[in-house]
């Protein structure tokens, strides 16, 4: 599923997408999300996306 476009979705839709896509599975060895996002809370990482200030891709590029 593609992330909702910031111009065609609500903050609630974007937040739901992040929660569904990046939920913790409790198995860090097989997931790696914490390492990618440097141990930060995923909702904090994507706050600008959820608020419509940056696209999903722009936020992801900050962590490459």
N, C-alpha and C positions, 0 to 999 in steps of 0.2 A: 504494500500500500504506500502510495506517495504521500508525503507530508502535505497537509492543507496549505494552500497559498495564503499568504498574510493579507492579501487584498480581497480574497473571496471566502474568508472564514471568520468565525468569531474567536475571541480568546479562549472560550470554553472548548471549542472544537480542537484548537491547537493544543491546549493543555491535556485533553483526553487522548490525543494522538501520542503525546510524549509519555504519558502514564502507561498507555497500552504497549508502546514500542520499547520502552526502556525500563520495564519492571524488573526488580531484583529477583533473580532465581535462586539466590543463596548459594551459588557454586562458583566462586570467583575464578577457580582454575579453568573452568569451561566457558566463562562469559567474557571477562576482560573489560567490561564497560567502565569499571572503576579505574582501571589503568589508563584507558583512553581519555577519560575526563578528569584525570588526576585526583581521584578520590572525592571530587566535589558532588554535592547533591544535584541530581539530574534536573530537578525543577529550577534550581539556581542557574545551572549551566544554560538552560534554554529559556530563561526569563525574558530576554529581549525578543525571542521568537514568539513566545506566548503573547507578549504585549504588542506584537506587530511592529517592533522597532528594527528587526533584522530578519532576513529569511532563514530558513532552516539550514541551507547551505552555508550562509555567512557565519552562522554560529559554529557549525562543524569545522569550518576552515580555521577557526581560532585554536583548535586543538590538534592540528596536524604538525 
